[in-house]
Amino acid sequence: MGSRRQKHLVLILAREFASNLATPTLIADADGTLVFYNEAAEEVVGHSFAESGEIPLDEWTASFSPRDAQGRPLPPERRPARIALDERRAAHERFRITSRDGVDRDVAVTAFPLFAHADEFVGVVAIFWRC
Amino acid sequence: MSSLRLTIWGCRGSVPTPGPKTVAFGGNTSCVEVGLKDGAVLVLDAGTGIIDLGLDLVDRGVRRLHLLLTHLHLDHLEGLRFFAPLWDERVTLDIWGPPSPMLGLQERIARSFSPPLFPIELRDVPARVTFRDVPREPWRIDGVSLAADLVVHPGPTVGFRLETAGSSFAYLPDHEPALVGIVERSSDWISGAALAEDVDVLFHDAQYFEDEYETRVGWGHSSVSDAVAFRRAVGARRLLLFHHEPQHSDDSLERLEAHAQSIAAPEEPKAELAREGMVIELP
């Protein structure tokens, strides 16, 4: 069959949805690879998706040094998108990041899993905004 | 014999359109027969074109069939109730279709075989019928490799890719890839691209002229220019424009074909209109 790997239709539709939102939104696939974030998200994280490209979500998230209100590093198991990926449930958290432009920002993130069918997990969507 | 023999029994979209204005391209809704080297037969979709195909299959004595449904909109299903092999107890028919998050394939098809739409229940048809969700991974039937993937169209809808050692064919009769982007997209983000990549022949939705499409965005069908753009994006070697708008007469369709050819680059293959009775042999 075709040699190219095709994104699942649910992810393609999610990307189109996100690209038309003013709410910062990112999408990761079932393997935990960040596959897209929209222009609104670019403003928060300080660089474009074209610059970052598809990379592991954990690696991308860690690059912003996420930390809690006391300044302690936010472990992966408290990061909403990671929870949605691992536990396949919705999750929400507030934390602080340092954007690529060097600015500290407080953000709230809500992530939820995407299921094409009850037994077919295809990825996660996370929406976030400045607090 | 060729490894794949494609016969178009219906290529009209949305609703059957018999009459003097549709004689050249036909008024039956979607149905394509795929004949294999060993005489086996696969059928793509069960629009009204399947009615005449069924009679022909009876004449030929074909009693083992696979029917592959892209989706269950009426124009892809309405001929099934009048498909002669279904009423022959000697026939074994496997019906493949897109999985739904809610109801199984059999339950969804059974709706059209029940009062007040139809007097006979699906469970009472004589043929031995099995219902199968299309697999998520490629599979084989009678020596042909098949792949199905969800594509942009309202409700669960798949396209198909069929491949033999020497030939490949993609069937996306109801598809609106422009809704999520075609141009300046990497192909892994284009709906249906993996199915149609580098195929010898692509049957693709081209229901509308561009001005018609502007008022029908989101209805699940493509303009002719989007069909041409999709072919270009996936590198298909031949494009057949499929799923003709019921309001388009033969004259109108000829203008649509001419338009499709005018917007393609000189080095690109010229798009052709699918027409009832057309046969395409693939080596």
Interface residues (C-beta under 8 A of the other chain):
Chain A: M1 G2 S3 R4 R5 Q6 K7 H8 L9 V10 I12 L13 R15 E16 A116 H117 A118 E120
Chain B: P99 P101 R136 P138 S145 A147 D149 L150 V151 V152 R161 E163 L179 V180 G181 S187 D188 W189 I190 S191 A193 A194 L195 A196 E197 D198
